[in-house]
């Protein structure tokens, strides 16, 4: 089952919402099948499957490619060149320009070599929004002064600007200690983990989202990025008067993001300058840093399972579109299951689809079910329930996409227990919010 499990891992990781389409291609024969419906060129009549991926797509796609990028597409859809690319490394990314509705759209073709070395996942992604953002950012940062004092990634003031500001504040306090200001120190959680496991591009995006979150709440105060994941806000004016309220809003949003996994999780700490204390600007900053670390400990003690388990109280009807997507993903999982039981849950509605063999062998009641996990857990051997629950809780609380295998016993309809190995995954939407939870269960 090793190859099947590895193939399943490929599907689980790559079938995510931000791809415009995903094709599973036999490199040698050219046979292909669609796993994620085409969105970028939906009006071109792109086939769902066929016998010659390279020839079919060269005929269809070339008609809507920027003239200067035709050569790139010809190389991209050349079978020998693809085999050469993937023999050198298992992944490849190629950017090009397409024409849609008489407008240029920047796109990215990604290739992922499957473990059997004979198939490749070809993924198409619309990166126009990212391109435009980077282009606008580049133009904003053209002046030498901005390049020297503003952070290129986020557009807020940088560490150099903060050093200058700190020095000017110390000089100001020496002349007049009757100042009203506060400092909020913010630290984004798990940046290193994101960079190491999901890539620096997603890490950069997380930093940008953190910066927007800070700026949207502390709208009237200067914001500085002083490190990879650290930001400083100098509260003054309206923000200083509303400091406790704004800090509470900021913490609530961060807590909500922790629970829903829909945005950045940011620890923060507030300190207020006290004129009678005689402290320096750096000492006020140090107090904010201490408060931030207290908040970081509070955030780490929270779990996602609280909100997910609340859904068990309700049967929110799943929409027809979400059910269609559930069925499509379920079908993709079945193709790599190798005869194992397949389980897939829509986490927005806690609505699941199960293999018919799983329903029959373990008396699960129906192929489609709300709150199927409750019925399944009832069938787990009492001595194995703790390990099972710990694994699920750990998956919901962490940012991992794949769940490590777990072997446990489950009661069958005839009363005997079957020894099963479960390997699962959590698939998130384009905002990073958990969308689907599923896996393949294999008799051991």
C-alpha positions as CSV (number, residue, x, y, z in Angstrom):
1,X,0.0,0.0,0.0
2,X,3.0,2.4,0.2
3,X,2.6,3.6,-3.4
4,X,-1.1,4.1,-3.0
5,X,-0.6,6.0,0.2
6,X,2.0,8.2,-1.5
7,X,-0.3,8.8,-4.4
8,X,-3.1,9.7,-2.0
9,X,-0.7,12.2,-0.3
10,X,-0.1,13.8,-3.7
11,X,-3.8,14.2,-4.4
12,X,-4.5,15.5,-0.9
13,X,-1.8,18.2,-1.0
14,X,-2.4,19.4,-4.6
15,X,-6.2,19.3,-4.9
16,X,-6.7,22.7,-3.3
17,X,-9.0,25.5,-4.3
18,X,-6.5,28.1,-5.6
19,X,-5.7,25.9,-8.7
20,X,-7.7,26.8,-11.8
21,X,-7.4,23.1,-12.9
22,X,-5.5,19.9,-12.1
23,X,-4.8,17.1,-14.6
24,X,-3.4,13.6,-13.9
25,X,-1.2,12.7,-16.8
26,X,0.5,9.5,-17.9
27,X,3.8,11.0,-19.1
28,X,4.6,8.0,-21.5
29,X,1.2,7.5,-23.1
30,X,-0.2,11.0,-22.8
31,X,-3.5,9.8,-21.3
32,X,-5.0,12.4,-19.0
33,X,-8.0,12.9,-16.7
34,X,-9.2,16.0,-14.9
35,X,-9.2,16.2,-11.1
36,X,-10.2,19.9,-10.7
37,X,-12.5,21.5,-13.3
38,X,-10.9,24.2,-15.6
39,X,-11.7,27.7,-14.4
40,X,-9.2,30.0,-16.3
41,X,-10.1,28.8,-19.8
42,X,-13.6,27.5,-19.1
43,X,-15.0,28.7,-22.5
44,X,-12.5,26.8,-24.6
45,X,-14.1,23.4,-24.3
46,X,-11.1,21.8,-22.6
47,X,-11.8,18.1,-22.4
48,X,-12.3,16.2,-19.1
49,X,-10.0,13.4,-20.3
50,X,-8.3,12.2,-23.4
51,X,-5.5,10.1,-24.9
52,X,-2.9,12.8,-25.8
53,X,-2.4,15.6,-23.2
54,X,0.4,17.2,-25.1
55,X,-1.2,17.3,-28.5
56,X,-4.7,18.2,-27.2
57,X,-3.6,21.1,-25.0
58,X,-1.2,22.5,-27.5
59,X,-4.1,22.9,-30.0
60,X,-6.5,24.4,-27.5
61,X,-4.4,26.5,-25.2
62,X,-2.1,28.0,-27.8
63,X,-5.0,30.0,-29.2
64,X,-5.2,32.1,-26.0
65,X,-1.6,32.6,-25.1
66,X,0.3,35.9,-25.4
67,X,2.3,35.9,-28.7
68,X,5.6,36.5,-26.9
69,X,4.9,33.4,-24.7
70,X,4.0,30.8,-27.4
71,X,7.6,29.5,-27.2
72,X,7.2,28.9,-23.5
73,X,3.9,26.9,-24.0
74,X,5.5,24.8,-26.8
75,X,8.3,23.9,-24.4
76,X,5.9,23.3,-21.6
77,X,3.7,20.9,-23.7
78,X,6.7,19.0,-25.2
79,X,6.7,15.5,-23.8
80,X,10.5,15.0,-24.0
81,X,11.2,18.4,-22.4
82,X,8.7,17.6,-19.6
83,X,10.4,14.2,-19.0
84,X,13.8,16.0,-18.9
85,X,12.6,18.7,-16.5
86,X,11.1,16.1,-14.1
87,X,14.2,13.8,-14.3
88,X,16.2,16.7,-12.8
89,X,13.7,17.5,-10.1
90,X,10.2,16.3,-9.0
91,X,8.6,19.7,-9.2
92,X,8.6,22.5,-11.8
93,X,6.9,25.9,-12.1
94,X,6.6,27.9,-15.3
95,X,4.9,31.4,-15.6
96,X,3.4,32.7,-18.7
97,X,0.8,35.2,-20.0
98,X,-2.6,34.2,-21.3
99,X,-5.2,36.3,-23.1
100,X,-8.7,36.2,-21.7
101,X,-11.5,38.7,-22.8
102,X,-8.8,40.7,-24.6
103,X,-6.9,41.2,-21.4
104,X,-3.5,39.8,-20.3
105,X,-3.8,37.3,-17.4
106,X,-0.6,36.0,-15.7
107,X,-0.7,32.3,-15.1
108,X,1.5,29.6,-13.5
109,X,1.9,26.0,-14.7
110,X,3.1,23.6,-11.9
111,X,4.3,20.1,-12.5
112,X,4.5,17.5,-9.6
113,X,6.0,14.1,-10.4
114,X,4.0,11.3,-8.8
115,X,5.8,8.6,-6.7
116,X,5.4,6.0,-9.5
117,X,7.6,8.2,-11.7
118,X,5.2,7.5,-14.6
119,X,2.5,10.1,-13.9
120,X,2.5,13.9,-13.3
121,X,0.0,16.3,-11.8
122,X,-0.2,19.3,-14.1
123,X,-1.8,22.3,-12.3
124,X,-2.8,25.7,-13.7
125,X,-3.0,28.7,-11.4
126,X,-4.3,32.2,-12.1
127,X,-1.6,34.5,-10.5
128,X,-2.8,37.8,-11.9
129,X,-3.9,39.2,-8.6
130,X,-0.5,38.4,-7.0
131,X,1.3,39.9,-10.1
132,X,-0.7,43.1,-9.9
133,X,-0.1,43.5,-6.2
134,X,3.7,43.0,-6.6
135,X,3.7,45.4,-9.5
136,X,1.8,48.1,-7.5
137,X,4.2,47.5,-4.6
138,X,7.2,47.9,-6.8
139,X,6.0,51.2,-8.1
140,X,5.3,52.5,-4.6
141,X,8.8,51.7,-3.5
142,X,10.7,53.2,-6.4
143,X,11.8,56.3,-4.5
144,X,15.1,56.1,-2.6
145,X,13.6,57.4,0.6
146,X,10.9,54.7,0.6
147,X,13.4,52.0,-0.1
148,X,15.5,53.2,2.8
149,X,12.7,53.5,5.4
150,X,9.8,51.3,4.3
151,X,9.5,47.5,4.3
152,X,9.4,46.2,0.7
153,X,7.1,43.2,1.5
154,X,4.4,45.0,3.6
155,X,4.7,48.7,2.7
156,X,4.9,49.7,6.4
157,X,7.9,51.4,8.0
158,X,11.0,49.2,8.4
159,X,13.6,48.6,11.1
160,X,15.8,51.5,10.0
161,X,12.8,53.9,10.3
162,X,12.1,52.5,13.8
163,X,15.7,53.1,14.9
164,X,15.4,56.7,13.8
165,X,12.0,57.1,15.5
166,X,13.3,55.6,18.7
167,X,16.2,58.0,18.8
168,X,13.9,61.0,18.1
169,X,11.5,59.8,20.9
170,X,14.4,59.6,23.4
171,X,15.5,63.1,22.5
172,X,11.9,64.3,22.8
173,X,11.5,62.7,26.3
174,X,14.7,64.4,27.5
175,X,13.2,67.8,26.7
176,X,9.7,67.1,27.8
177,X,8.4,64.0,29.7
178,X,4.8,65.1,29.4
179,X,4.1,62.8,26.5
180,X,1.1,60.6,25.8
181,X,1.8,57.5,23.8
182,X,1.6,53.7,24.0
183,X,3.4,50.8,22.3
184,X,1.9,47.7,21.0
185,X,4.4,44.9,20.1
186,X,3.0,42.2,17.8
187,X,4.5,38.9,17.0
188,X,3.2,36.5,14.3
189,X,2.9,32.9,15.4
190,X,4.7,30.0,13.5
191,X,6.4,31.9,10.7
192,X,9.4,29.6,10.7
193,X,7.1,26.6,10.6
194,X,5.2,28.0,7.6
195,X,8.4,28.8,5.8
196,X,9.9,25.3,6.4
197,X,6.8,23.3,5.7
198,X,4.8,25.3,3.2
199,X,7.3,27.6,1.5
200,X,8.6,31.1,1.8
201,X,5.9,32.4,-0.7
202,X,3.1,31.4,1.8
203,X,5.3,32.8,4.6
204,X,5.5,36.2,2.8
205,X,1.8,36.1,2.2
206,X,1.2,35.5,5.9
207,X,3.4,38.4,6.9
208,X,1.5,40.6,4.5
209,X,-1.9,39.5,6.0
210,X,-0.5,40.2,9.5
211,X,0.5,43.7,8.5
212,X,-2.9,44.4,7.0
213,X,-4.6,43.1,10.2
214,X,-2.5,45.4,12.3
215,X,-3.0,48.5,10.1
216,X,-6.8,47.9,9.8
217,X,-7.2,48.0,13.5
218,X,-4.7,50.7,14.5
219,X,-5.6,53.0,11.7
220,X,-4.3,56.2,13.1
221,X,-0.9,55.1,14.4
222,X,2.5,54.5,12.6
223,X,3.3,50.8,12.2
224,X,6.9,49.4,11.9
225,X,8.1,46.0,10.9
226,X,11.2,45.5,13.0
227,X,11.9,41.8,12.3
228,X,10.8,38.8,10.2
229,X,7.6,38.3,12.3
230,X,7.6,41.4,14.6
231,X,5.7,44.6,14.3
232,X,5.6,47.7,16.5
233,X,2.7,50.1,16.7
234,X,3.1,53.6,18.3
235,X,-0.3,54.6,19.7
236,X,-1.2,58.2,19.6
237,X,-4.2,60.4,19.0
238,X,-7.5,58.5,18.6
239,X,-5.8,55.1,18.9
240,X,-4.2,56.1,22.2
241,X,-7.5,57.2,23.6
242,X,-9.1,53.9,22.5
243,X,-6.0,51.7,23.3
244,X,-7.8,49.1,25.5
245,X,-10.7,48.8,23.1
246,X,-8.5,48.4,20.1
247,X,-6.2,45.9,21.9
248,X,-9.3,43.8,22.8
249,X,-10.5,43.9,19.2
250,X,-7.0,42.8,18.0
251,X,-6.9,39.9,20.4
252,X,-10.4,38.8,19.6
253,X,-9.6,38.7,15.9
254,X,-6.4,36.7,16.6
255,X,-8.2,34.2,18.8
256,X,-10.9,33.8,16.1
257,X,-8.2,33.1,13.5
258,X,-6.7,30.5,15.8
259,X,-10.1,28.7,16.1
260,X,-11.1,29.0,12.4
261,X,-7.6,28.9,10.9
262,X,-8.9,31.7,8.6
263,X,-6.1,34.3,9.1
264,X,-2.9,35.2,10.9
265,X,-2.5,34.4,14.6
266,X,-0.7,37.3,16.2
267,X,0.4,37.7,19.9
268,X,0.4,41.3,21.1
269,X,1.4,43.3,24.2
270,X,0.6,46.9,25.3
271,X,2.6,49.2,27.4
272,X,1.7,52.9,28.1
273,X,4.4,55.5,28.8
274,X,4.2,56.9,32.3
275,X,5.9,60.4,32.6
276,X,6.5,60.1,36.3
277,X,8.5,56.9,35.9
278,X,11.4,58.5,34.2
279,X,11.8,55.5,31.8
280,X,13.2,55.6,28.3
281,X,11.5,54.7,25.1
282,X,13.4,51.3,25.0
283,X,12.1,50.5,28.5
284,X,8.5,51.1,27.5
285,X,9.2,48.8,24.5
286,X,10.6,46.2,26.8
287,X,7.4,46.2,28.9
288,X,5.3,45.7,25.8
289,X,7.5,42.8,24.8
290,X,6.9,41.1,28.2
291,X,3.1,41.6,27.8
292,X,3.3,40.1,24.3
293,X,5.0,36.9,25.5
294,X,2.2,36.5,28.1
295,X,-0.4,36.7,25.3
296,X,1.6,34.3,23.2
297,X,1.3,31.7,26.0
298,X,-2.5,32.3,26.2
299,X,-2.9,31.8,22.4
300,X,-0.9,28.5,22.4
301,X,-3.3,27.1,25.1
302,X,-6.3,27.3,22.8
303,X,-7.6,24.5,20.6
304,X,-9.5,24.3,17.3
305,X,-11.6,21.4,18.5
306,X,-13.8,23.7,20.6
307,X,-15.5,25.2,17.6
308,X,-15.5,22.1,15.4
309,X,-17.3,20.1,18.1
310,X,-19.9,22.8,18.5
311,X,-21.1,21.9,15.0
312,X,-22.3,18.5,16.3
313,X,-25.3,20.2,17.9
314,X,-26.8,21.2,14.5
315,X,-27.6,19.7,11.1
316,X,-26.9,22.6,8.7
317,X,-28.1,21.5,5.3
318,X,-25.2,21.2,2.9
319,X,-25.6,23.1,-0.4
320,X,-25.9,21.3,-3.7
321,X,-22.6,22.9,-4.9
322,X,-20.7,21.8,-1.8
323,X,-22.1,18.3,-2.2
324,X,-21.0,18.2,-5.8
325,X,-17.5,19.2,-4.8
326,X,-17.5,16.6,-2.0
327,X,-18.4,13.9,-4.5
328,X,-15.7,15.0,-6.9
329,X,-13.0,14.9,-4.3
330,X,-14.4,11.6,-3.0
331,X,-14.1,10.1,-6.5
332,X,-10.5,11.3,-6.8
333,X,-9.6,9.7,-3.4
334,X,-11.2,6.4,-4.5
335,X,-8.9,6.3,-7.5
336,X,-5.8,6.1,-5.2
337,X,-7.4,4.1,-2.4
338,X,-6.1,0.8,-3.6
339,X,-9.2,-1.0,-2.3
340,X,-9.1,0.7,1.1
341,X,-12.1,2.3,2.8
342,X,-12.5,6.0,1.9
343,X,-13.9,8.7,4.2
344,X,-14.4,12.4,3.4
345,X,-15.9,15.1,5.5
346,X,-17.1,18.7,4.5
347,X,-16.0,20.6,7.7
348,X,-18.2,23.6,7.0
349,X,-21.3,21.4,7.4
350,X,-19.9,18.3,9.2
351,X,-21.3,16.3,6.3
352,X,-19.5,13.1,5.2
353,X,-19.4,10.6,2.4
354,X,-18.2,7.0,3.1
355,X,-17.3,4.0,1.0
356,X,-20.3,1.6,0.6
357,X,-18.0,-1.2,1.8
358,X,-17.3,0.9,5.0
359,X,-21.1,1.3,5.5
360,X,-21.8,-2.4,5.1
361,X,-18.8,-3.8,7.1
362,X,-19.2,-1.5,10.1
363,X,-22.9,-0.7,10.1
364,X,-22.5,3.0,9.5
365,X,-26.1,3.5,8.4
366,X,-25.7,5.5,5.2
367,X,-23.2,6.5,2.5
368,X,-24.0,10.2,3.3
369,X,-24.2,11.3,6.9
370,X,-24.1,14.3,9.2
371,X,-21.7,13.9,12.2
372,X,-20.4,10.5,11.0
373,X,-17.4,10.8,13.3
374,X,-19.7,10.3,16.4
375,X,-21.0,7.0,15.1
376,X,-17.6,5.9,14.0
377,X,-16.0,6.7,17.4
378,X,-18.7,4.5,19.1
379,X,-17.3,1.5,17.1
380,X,-13.7,2.0,18.1
381,X,-12.3,-0.4,20.7
382,X,-12.4,1.3,24.2
383,X,-8.6,0.8,24.6
384,X,-7.9,2.7,21.3
385,X,-10.3,5.6,21.7
386,X,-7.8,7.8,23.5
387,X,-5.1,7.5,20.9
388,X,-7.6,8.1,18.1
389,X,-9.0,11.2,19.8
390,X,-5.5,12.6,20.5
391,X,-4.6,12.2,16.8
392,X,-7.7,14.0,15.6
393,X,-7.3,16.8,18.2
394,X,-3.6,17.3,17.2
395,X,-4.5,17.5,13.6
396,X,-7.2,20.2,14.2
397,X,-4.9,22.2,16.4
398,X,-1.8,22.2,14.1
399,X,-1.2,23.5,10.6
400,X,-0.3,20.1,9.2
401,X,-2.0,19.0,6.0
402,X,-1.2,15.3,6.4
403,X,-2.1,13.3,9.5
404,X,0.3,10.6,10.6
405,X,-0.9,7.0,10.2
406,X,-2.7,5.4,13.2
407,X,-3.5,1.8,13.7
408,X,-6.6,0.9,15.9
409,X,-9.4,-1.6,16.3
410,X,-13.0,-1.0,15.1
411,X,-16.1,-3.2,15.7
412,X,-17.7,-4.7,12.7
413,X,-21.3,-5.5,12.2
414,X,-20.7,-9.1,13.2
415,X,-19.3,-8.0,16.6
416,X,-15.7,-8.8,15.8
417,X,-13.0,-6.2,15.8
418,X,-11.0,-5.3,12.6
419,X,-7.5,-3.9,12.9
420,X,-7.3,-0.8,10.6
421,X,-4.7,1.8,9.7
422,X,-5.9,5.3,9.0
423,X,-4.0,7.9,7.1
424,X,-5.7,11.2,6.8
425,X,-5.4,14.8,5.7
426,X,-6.9,18.3,6.2
427,X,-7.5,20.3,3.0
428,X,-7.8,24.1,3.5
429,X,-9.5,26.7,1.3
430,X,-7.7,29.6,-0.4
431,X,-7.9,31.6,2.9
432,X,-6.2,28.8,4.9
433,X,-9.4,27.8,6.6
434,X,-9.9,24.0,7.0
435,X,-12.4,22.9,4.4
436,X,-12.3,19.1,4.2
437,X,-11.1,16.3,6.4
438,X,-10.7,12.8,5.1
439,X,-8.6,9.7,4.6
440,X,-8.1,6.2,3.5
441,X,-8.6,3.3,6.0
442,X,-6.8,0.1,5.2
443,X,-7.3,-3.3,6.9
444,X,-4.1,-4.4,8.5
